[in-house]
Amino acid sequence: MSYLEYTVKTTPTGLRKILFLNWPLALLLTAVAGVGFLMLYSVAGGSFSPWAEPQMKRYILGFVMMLIVAMIPIWFWRNMAALAYATSMLLLLAVEFFGSVGMGAQRWIDLGFMRLQPSELMKISLIMILAAYYDWLPMNRVSRPVWVMVPIAMILLPVTLVLGQPDLGTAILLLTGGGVMMFVAGVNWAYFAAVIAFGISLVTAVFQSRGTDWQLLANYQYRRIDTFLDPSSDPLGAGYHITQSKIALGSGGWTGRGFMQGTQSRLNFLPEKHTDFIFTTLAEEFGFIGGVSLLGLYTLILVFCVATALSNRDRFSSLLTLGIAVTFFLFLAVNMSMVMGLAPVVGVPLPLVSYGGSAMMVLMIGFGLVQSAHIHKPR
């Protein structure tokens, strides 16, 4: 009996798929989303409008989408990987010509009932195509130069388009997530050493290009770097966000000021309090204990994803699950580093907590793929 025949015969069908769903993971996702609803209710001054109620509706829709994706066999999603990647690329190209502008960036496509951010779709599509590629590629070819160039091109194409929007945060996530996928697939470490050396050279070039005709970053991105290096240099200008964020984080203490008692968010000192800086609202109101509790929920989600990946004998499923776990980790790591002043402000939302539609929907679809891999693995 072939492996495919064995997989088909041992895969649960019908209502049994519901029983095989990774329910602890689903409950953890709901718990994290619940924290988000609570914080959005708080920053709105004790009102479900304008943020908490739409976010709840999006999560319910996202949860249903996760279940739908989970019920479909994982081999179907492997076959759809190339189409998902191509569609995301076309949408990124469409942004260049038809995208709507918000906060100085052209990143969205207005669909009427919602604004779609194609770069969010690319985060999952890129993981899917890389997992499918390395599932197809024999292990003895993984580190050969000609076969290494293919995934590099797959990664750099969307990164280039996203950088042009401009969206440095998403570009970093795509680049890092794709690189981690190549690493876990078994690409030789020497390639990564070369990339690190190139990265150091690129950072040097970025700083040297400032103020020249060939400047590599936009002026506001350089200001973000300056603010990261020395926030006190312009506390009322470019350094305002991170300065207020640190005040909110520090004022929470061990147990916080209490629910809806945060001065920084209630008095509107904290900018983007419902999106990128929502973690500081949580830390101010619930203190160190509240922040660590949320980190604990995130850690458990990652543990369940990694456990699912390690227990799956299908290479595509394992790589896909690990890739989505890495993407989820990068979301929360970059956001928390950003609001704590450990990284430049790059506009990355806190997963399932920050207000936003595209990011939440894409993450729930991603976890639907994780659930599909878990449900349909041979038993």
Stockholm file with secondary structure:
# STOCKHOLM 1.0

chainA/1-379         MSYLEYTVKTTPTGLRKILFLNWPLALLLTAVAGVGFLMLYSVAGGSFSPWAEPQMKRYILGFVMMLIVAMIPIWFWRNMAALAYATSMLLLLAVEFFGSVGMGAQRWIDLGFMRLQPSELMKISLIMILAAYYDWLPMNRVSRPVWVMVPIAMILLPVTLVLGQPDLGTAILLLTGGGVMMFVAGVNWAYFAAVIAFGISLVTAVFQSRGTDWQLLANYQYRRIDTFLDPSSDPLGAGYHITQSKIALGSGGWTGRGFMQGTQSRLNFLPEKHTDFIFTTLAEEFGFIGGVSLLGLYTLILVFCVATALSNRDRFSSLLTLGIAVTFFLFLAVNMSMVMGLAPVVGVPLPLVSYGGSAMMVLMIGFGLVQSAHIHKPR
#=GR chainA/1-379 SS CCHHHHHHHHSCCTTHHHHHSCHHHHHHHHHHHHHHHHHHHHHTTSCSTTTHHHHHHHHHHHHHHHHHHHHSCHHHHHHTHHHHHHHHHHHHHHHHHHCEEETTEEEEEECSSCEECHHHHHHHHHHHHHHHHHHHSCGGGTTSHHHHHHHHHHHHHHHHHHHTTTCHHHHHHHHHHHHHHHHHTTCCHHHHHHHHHHHHHHHHHHHHTTTSTTCCSCHHHHHHHHHHHCGGGSTTTTTHHHHHHHHHHHHTTTTCSCTTCCHHHHTTCSTTTTTTTHHHHHHHHHHHHHHHHHHHHHHHHHHHHHHHHHHCCCHHHHHHHHHHHHHHHHHHHHHHHHHTTSSCCCCCCCTTTSSCSHHHHHHHHHHHHHHHHHHTSCC
#=GC SS_cons         CCHHHHHHHHSCCTTHHHHHSCHHHHHHHHHHHHHHHHHHHHHTTSCSTTTHHHHHHHHHHHHHHHHHHHHSCHHHHHHTHHHHHHHHHHHHHHHHHHCEEETTEEEEEECSSCEECHHHHHHHHHHHHHHHHHHHSCGGGTTSHHHHHHHHHHHHHHHHHHHTTTCHHHHHHHHHHHHHHHHHTTCCHHHHHHHHHHHHHHHHHHHHTTTSTTCCSCHHHHHHHHHHHCGGGSTTTTTHHHHHHHHHHHHTTTTCSCTTCCHHHHTTCSTTTTTTTHHHHHHHHHHHHHHHHHHHHHHHHHHHHHHHHHHCCCHHHHHHHHHHHHHHHHHHHHHHHHHTTSSCCCCCCCTTTSSCSHHHHHHHHHHHHHHHHHHTSCC
//
